[in-house]
Amino acid sequence: MLFIGSSSAQLSTNFYDKSCPKVLSTVKSAVESVVAKEKRMGASLLRLHFHDCFVQGCDGSILLDDTSSFTGEKTALPNNNSVRGFNVVDNIKSKVEAVCPGVVSCADILAIAARDSVVTLGGPSWKVKLGRRDSKSASLSAANSGVIPPPTSTLNNLINRFQARGLSAKDMVVLSGAHTIGQARCTLFRARIYNESNIDTSFARTRQGMCPRTVGSGDNNLAPLDVQTPNNFDNSYYKNLINKKGLLHSDQILYNGGSTDSLIESYSKSPNSFNSDFAAAMIKMGDISPLTGSSGEIRKNCRRPN
């Protein structure tokens, strides 16, 4: 019997060198062009990979559309009205299909696009391990089960959810640094800006200006997760937490007198260690339960099984 984790050993950075040598340059130019038009899309593509990997592993399951006989993960609580960029993935997939039809999985496209998004916004690069195959199914119940930690999470819940996926508390803190880019909806941070005390008062007041206390009013108004450099991938996120300017409860809880405070302080002072640890944690996350070999398939259309 194979050990559970052995499938990740089948992923390799040179998986498509012969079968699709142009895949990396094709994805890169597509990502660069879409992020140039809308900076936020870089964060959205990175988040797609994360939300994919935490449910069933990195298998492209998040991309499957609902049909009359099947409900995918898109309407799950952590994803609904929140996860975006599916049309961008379709566009990248069609460009990849044009250079090598039927070869590259949608799951691998997500992994490459996540890396290229980070690099395009000024963050670190890493060699993406490839060779994942696409699932033929998705799981609404798994996506709704809390495996993706909600923005209301306690520190223990965050640590436990990441540990359940083979990621350490340190990996969790460094991957949370992805919130140096992207935006969140008012509905996700309303409770924090009105009710919590570990928040800078002027920061809270500014956020209240576009996120009224009344539920239903301004729910979809957006605010940057990183108030300083929302479109640059850097270590400002950690500096914000030290200044009590974390937007989400699950951000600020990382620096609130608990076990992760020292990591936050260290990353706030050292952009280099943040960059190298982030790259390492992304490689580790990409190794979560991939389908390889004869499992799964290479979808022709990322939205539906073949």
C-alpha positions in Angstrom: 0.0 0.0 0.0 1.2 3.5 -0.8 1.5 6.0 2.1 -1.1 8.7 2.0 1.3 11.6 1.4 3.3 9.8 -1.3 1.3 11.2 -4.2 2.8 14.6 -3.7 6.2 13.1 -4.4 4.9 12.5 -7.9 4.6 16.2 -8.5 7.7 17.7 -10.1 8.8 21.2 -11.2 9.7 19.8 -14.7 6.5 17.8 -15.2 5.5 19.6 -18.5 9.0 20.2 -19.8 8.4 17.8 -22.8 4.6 17.6 -23.0 3.9 21.4 -22.8 7.1 23.5 -22.7 5.2 26.7 -23.2 2.8 26.3 -20.3 4.7 28.6 -17.8 5.2 31.4 -20.3 1.6 31.2 -21.5 0.1 31.4 -18.0 2.6 34.1 -16.9 1.7 36.5 -19.8 -2.1 35.9 -19.2 -1.8 36.7 -15.5 0.4 39.7 -16.1 -2.1 41.1 -18.5 -5.1 40.6 -16.3 -3.4 41.9 -13.2 -2.2 45.0 -15.1 -5.9 45.8 -15.8 -7.1 45.0 -12.3 -4.6 44.6 -9.4 -7.2 42.9 -7.2 -7.3 39.9 -9.6 -3.9 38.9 -8.4 -5.3 38.3 -4.9 -8.3 36.6 -6.3 -6.3 34.1 -8.3 -4.1 33.4 -5.2 -7.2 32.8 -3.1 -8.7 30.4 -5.6 -5.7 28.1 -5.2 -6.0 28.3 -1.4 -9.7 27.6 -1.4 -9.2 24.8 -3.9 -6.4 23.1 -1.9 -8.3 23.2 1.5 -11.3 21.2 0.1 -10.4 17.7 -1.2 -6.9 18.8 -1.9 -5.5 20.8 -4.9 -7.7 19.2 -7.5 -9.5 22.0 -9.3 -12.8 21.1 -7.6 -13.6 24.7 -6.8 -13.9 25.5 -10.5 -16.8 23.1 -11.2 -20.1 24.8 -12.0 -23.4 23.6 -10.5 -25.6 21.6 -12.9 -29.2 20.2 -12.5 -27.7 17.0 -11.1 -24.7 18.3 -9.2 -23.9 21.0 -6.7 -20.3 22.2 -6.6 -18.4 24.3 -4.1 -19.0 27.8 -5.6 -22.1 28.4 -3.4 -20.5 27.2 -0.2 -20.4 29.8 2.6 -16.6 30.6 2.3 -16.9 31.0 -1.5 -20.3 32.4 -2.4 -20.2 36.1 -3.5 -16.5 36.0 -2.4 -14.3 33.8 -4.6 -13.9 35.2 -8.0 -11.7 35.0 -11.2 -13.3 32.0 -12.8 -13.6 33.7 -16.1 -9.9 34.6 -15.9 -9.1 30.9 -15.3 -11.2 30.0 -18.3 -9.2 32.5 -20.4 -5.8 31.1 -19.2 -7.0 27.6 -19.8 -8.0 28.4 -23.4 -4.6 29.9 -24.1 -2.9 26.8 -22.6 -5.2 24.5 -24.7 -4.1 26.4 -27.8 -0.5 25.6 -27.2 -0.9 22.0 -26.0 -4.5 20.6 -26.0 -5.5 18.1 -23.3 -2.2 18.2 -21.4 -2.3 20.7 -18.5 -4.8 20.3 -15.7 -6.9 23.2 -14.3 -5.5 22.4 -10.8 -2.0 23.1 -12.1 -3.1 26.2 -13.8 -4.4 27.5 -10.5 -1.1 26.7 -8.8 0.9 28.5 -11.5 -1.4 31.5 -11.7 -1.2 31.9 -7.9 2.6 32.1 -8.1 2.6 34.5 -11.1 0.0 36.7 -9.3 2.4 37.1 -6.3 5.4 37.8 -8.5 3.4 40.3 -10.7 2.5 42.3 -7.5 6.1 42.4 -6.3 6.3 39.3 -4.2 8.7 36.3 -4.2 8.9 33.6 -6.9 9.2 29.8 -6.4 9.3 26.8 -8.6 5.8 25.4 -8.8 5.5 21.6 -8.5 3.2 20.3 -11.2 1.5 17.1 -12.3 -1.8 17.4 -10.5 -4.9 16.1 -12.2 -8.5 17.4 -12.0 -11.2 15.9 -9.9 -14.4 14.8 -11.5 -16.4 15.9 -8.5 -16.6 18.6 -5.9 -18.0 18.7 -2.3 -20.3 21.4 -1.2 -20.6 19.8 2.3 -16.8 19.7 2.7 -16.4 23.3 1.6 -19.1 24.2 4.1 -17.6 22.1 6.9 -15.3 24.8 8.3 -12.1 23.4 6.7 -11.6 26.9 5.2 -11.3 29.0 8.4 -13.9 31.8 8.5 -12.9 35.4 9.3 -14.4 35.1 12.7 -11.9 32.3 13.6 -10.1 32.1 17.0 -6.3 31.6 16.9 -6.7 27.9 17.9 -9.2 27.3 15.1 -6.8 28.8 12.6 -3.9 26.7 13.9 -6.0 23.5 13.9 -7.5 24.0 10.4 -4.0 24.5 8.9 -2.6 21.5 10.9 -5.4 19.3 9.6 -4.0 20.0 6.1 -0.4 19.3 7.2 0.6 23.0 7.6 2.2 24.3 10.8 1.2 27.4 12.8 4.2 29.1 11.2 2.9 28.2 7.7 -0.5 29.6 8.8 1.0 32.9 9.9 3.1 33.2 6.7 0.2 32.3 4.4 -2.0 34.8 6.2 0.5 37.3 4.9 -1.2 36.9 1.5 -3.6 39.5 3.0 -1.0 42.1 2.0 -3.1 42.2 -1.2 -6.8 42.0 -2.0 -10.0 43.4 -0.5 -12.8 42.2 1.8 -16.5 42.9 1.9 -18.0 45.0 4.7 -20.1 42.1 5.9 -16.8 40.2 6.8 -15.3 43.0 9.0 -18.4 44.9 10.3 -18.4 43.1 13.7 -14.7 43.9 14.2 -14.8 47.6 13.4 -17.8 48.3 15.7 -17.4 45.8 18.5 -13.7 44.9 19.0 -11.3 46.8 21.3 -7.9 45.6 19.9 -8.3 48.0 16.9 -6.8 51.4 16.2 -9.6 53.9 16.7 -8.9 56.1 13.7 -8.6 53.0 11.5 -12.0 51.7 12.8 -13.6 55.1 12.2 -12.3 55.3 8.6 -13.7 51.8 7.9 -17.0 52.6 9.5 -17.4 55.4 7.0 -18.0 52.9 4.2 -19.4 50.0 6.2 -22.5 51.2 8.1 -23.5 49.4 11.3 -26.9 48.3 9.9 -26.7 44.8 8.4 -27.8 44.9 4.8 -26.5 48.4 4.3 -23.2 48.5 2.3 -22.6 44.8 2.8 -20.7 44.5 -0.4 -18.6 47.7 0.0 -14.9 46.7 -0.3 -11.9 47.7 1.9 -8.3 46.8 1.4 -7.0 44.0 3.6 -3.7 45.9 3.8 -4.4 49.6 4.5 -0.8 50.7 3.6 0.1 49.0 0.3 -3.0 47.2 -0.9 -1.6 46.4 -4.4 2.0 45.5 -3.4 3.0 42.1 -2.1 5.2 43.0 0.9 5.3 42.6 4.6 3.1 45.6 5.5 0.4 43.2 6.6 2.4 42.3 9.7 3.2 46.0 10.5 -0.5 46.7 10.3 -1.2 44.0 12.9 1.3 45.5 15.3 -0.5 48.8 14.9 -3.9 47.1 15.5 -4.9 47.7 11.9 -5.8 44.2 10.9 -9.1 44.4 8.9 -10.5 40.9 9.7 -10.9 39.4 13.2 -8.9 36.4 11.9 -6.0 38.8 10.9 -5.7 40.7 14.2 -6.1 37.5 16.3 -2.6 36.6 15.1 -1.2 39.5 17.1 -3.2 39.6 20.2 -1.1 38.4 23.1 -1.0 34.8 21.8 1.5 32.2 20.6 2.0 33.7 17.1 2.9 37.3 18.3 6.7 36.7 18.0 6.3 35.5 14.3 4.3 38.6 13.5 7.1 40.8 15.0 9.8 38.9 13.1 8.0 39.1 9.7 7.3 42.8 10.3 11.0 43.4 10.6 12.3 41.1 7.9 10.7 41.2 4.4 13.3 38.7 3.2 12.4 36.0 5.7 8.7 36.6 5.0 9.3 36.2 1.2 11.3 33.0 1.6 9.0 31.4 4.1 5.9 32.4 2.1 7.4 30.7 -1.0 8.2 27.5 1.0 4.7 27.5 2.5 3.0 27.9 -0.9 5.0 24.9 -2.2 3.8 22.9 0.9 0.2 24.0 0.4 0.3 22.9 -3.3 1.2 19.4 -2.1 -2.1 18.9 -0.3 -3.6 15.6 -1.5 -3.1 16.1 -5.3 -4.6 13.6 -7.7 -1.8 12.1 -9.8 -1.1 9.2 -12.1 -4.4 7.6 -13.3 -6.6 9.4 -10.7 -8.9 12.2 -11.9 -8.6 13.6 -15.4 -7.3 16.6 -17.5 -10.5 18.6 -17.9 -11.0 20.2 -21.3 -13.2 22.9 -19.7 -12.4 23.8 -16.1 -16.1 24.3 -15.3 -17.2 20.7 -16.0 -15.8 17.2 -16.0 -15.1 15.6 -19.4 
